[in-house]
Amino acid sequence: MVKAGFMQRLPAMDDSHLLVGMIGEVDLAIRLGNTGVAQYGGRICSAPLNL
């Protein structure tokens, strides 16, 4: 699963890591055309990835 790495590297309470994760997720969403991930908000890493 593509998102496993993001989920493992994101400490829930670490804003700096969360921000990096968000940027990565949004970039991933744009590449895949899956705007639902980008719109998910603070818990982006929990959003399902529709391939």
C-alpha positions as CSV (number, residue, x, y, z in Angstrom):
1,M,0.0,0.0,0.0
2,V,1.4,3.4,-1.0
3,K,0.2,5.2,2.1
4,A,1.7,2.8,4.7
5,G,5.0,4.8,4.8
6,F,3.1,8.0,5.5
7,M,1.0,6.4,8.3
8,Q,4.1,4.9,10.0
9,R,6.1,8.1,9.9
10,L,3.3,10.4,11.2
11,P,3.3,10.9,14.9
12,A,-0.2,12.2,15.6
13,M,0.9,15.0,17.9
14,D,4.0,16.2,16.0
15,D,2.9,19.2,13.9
16,S,6.1,19.4,11.9
17,H,5.8,15.8,10.8
18,L,2.1,16.2,10.2
19,L,2.7,19.2,8.0
20,V,5.3,17.2,5.9
21,G,2.8,14.4,5.7
22,M,0.0,16.7,4.6
23,I,2.2,18.1,1.8
24,G,3.1,14.6,0.7
25,E,-0.5,13.5,0.8
26,V,-1.8,16.5,-1.1
27,D,0.9,16.0,-3.7
28,L,-0.1,12.4,-3.9
29,A,-3.7,13.3,-4.3
30,I,-3.0,15.8,-7.1
31,R,-0.9,13.2,-8.9
32,L,-3.7,10.6,-8.7
33,G,-6.5,13.1,-9.2
34,N,-8.0,12.1,-5.9
35,T,-9.0,15.4,-4.4
36,G,-11.0,13.6,-1.7
37,V,-7.7,12.9,0.1
38,A,-6.6,16.6,0.0
39,Q,-10.0,17.7,1.3
40,Y,-10.0,15.2,4.2
41,G,-8.3,17.7,6.5
42,G,-6.1,17.1,9.6
43,R,-6.5,13.3,9.5
44,I,-5.5,13.0,5.8
45,C,-3.4,9.9,6.6
46,S,-6.5,8.0,7.5
47,A,-8.4,8.7,4.3
48,P,-8.9,5.8,1.9
49,L,-6.9,5.9,-1.3
50,N,-9.2,5.1,-4.3
51,L,-7.0,3.7,-7.0
